Amino acid sequence: MKEIKIYTDGACSGNPGVGGWGAVLIYKTSQKEISGAEKETTNNRMELTALIKAIETLKEPCIIKAFTDSKYVCDCIKNGWTQSWKNNGWVKSDKKPALYADLWEKLLDLIGNHEVEMNWVTGHAGHTENEICDKLATDAIKKLKRTQ
């Protein structure tokens, strides 16, 4: 299987508010950048969307090394919480509904086809690919705001 590195970030202008996401995919020496925005969303939705959109671009099962500055996204996947929520009808251990179940469901379906290793990086700390993702996300917000 091919090994792909995926870096992601989400951003929001207001939370909720206009949001953007960015992702960098790296395979050997090739790099692809993708981004997008939504009118009314949250930062966590954009963090999840970035990872979903990146994985959706893959055409075959891969070994994915994913890097995010979202502890929420990283920990939920790494610790198996999302799978537990799904198994419990999208209810968390505290009996409250899991937020973003629609996105988690989609993400779990996608990662089921791959070997995924989640990694957390400190945001806005000079990590090159994370900085690129942040710029992609914030530029997507600016572009959407200009068209509104």
Secondary structure, 3 states (H helix, E strand, C coil): CEEEEEEEEEEEECCCEEEEEEEEEEECCEEEEEEEEEEEECHHHHHHHHHHHHHHCCCCCEEEEEEECCHHHHHHHHCCHHHHHHHCCCECCCCCECCCHHHHHHHHHHHCCCEEEEEECCCCCCCHHHHHHHHHHHHHHHHHHHHC
